[in-house]
């Protein structure tokens, strides 16, 4: 029995981490075992669909993609899933054209975004905010 090709790709955004498992199939895409068609909220679903729309149906209709994502908020999870999906499609097709299409549309789809939350400091409620003082 020949070995089936399977790719495991990860994507990160803020504190959300997504792991995509890509294999040959019938075009099923699931995020945390929820089909992409009914994934909520809708804005996150549209964000995740972007690499699929740019790649074209002929590329991803032959693949089953399972994405497990944890950490962060719903939008961070959506963007981590989007990064994992885009990187996976690039690696599966081995297409430099697809990579340039993604890079031209939105660089963070391939390169990621290094920004993180600034840590809280003493003397205030947050990273920059300070407690107020009054002398009267």
Secondary structure, 3 states (H helix, E strand, C coil): CCCCCEEEEEEEECCEEEEEEEEECCCCEEECCEEHHHCCCHHHHHHHHHHHHHHCHHHHCCEEEEEEEECCCHHHHHHHHHHHHHHHHHHHHCCHHHHHHHHHHCCHHHHCCCCCCCCCCCCCCCCCCCCCCCCC
